[in-house]
Amino acid sequence: ILDDPDLKDIDPTVLKHCHAAAATCILEAGKQKADLSAISTCLEDCKLDKERIEQFCCEYQKNKDALEILLGSIGRSPLHITDVSWRLEYQIKSNQLHKTYQPSYLVTLNVENSDSGSHPDVSFSCTMEQLQDLVGKLKDAAKSLERATQM
């Protein structure tokens, strides 16, 4: 969008705000399954002229089905970690056959989404320092949550 020659005279910050506003409007309309009259009324309240409202509604109508399919695939709630498993792994040789003896942890998070049941597990590899950092951040998050619930 920023490279479009028709928009070169518009301040990039204003252009980004307009893009975010349009995206929010489209997503909310799709999420609420709003009809064209509701969208049109909302845009009239925002002081858009009739021609732009008609163009917006026409484009929205063309892409409405695809938008609803996309929104349906995202889900409504974040993934929930149900279990964690890990194992220690030693890399004893590199691709160049040099001995390395580097320990790492393979961590697997079992996750599920309340909207659609289970999802593929999330797996990653990390060093001991990275794992200690992750554990420390999780403990901080747990303490913050505990303090917030006590208020």
Buried (B, 14 or more C-beta within 10 A) or exposed (E): EEEEEEEEEEEEEEBEEEEEEEEEBBBEBBEEEBEBEEBBEBBEEEEBEEEEBBEBBEEBEEEBEEBEEEBEEEEEEEBEEEEEEEEEEEEEEEEEEEEEEEEBBEBBBBBBBEEEEEEEEEEEEBEEEBBEEBEEEEEEEEEEEEEEEEE
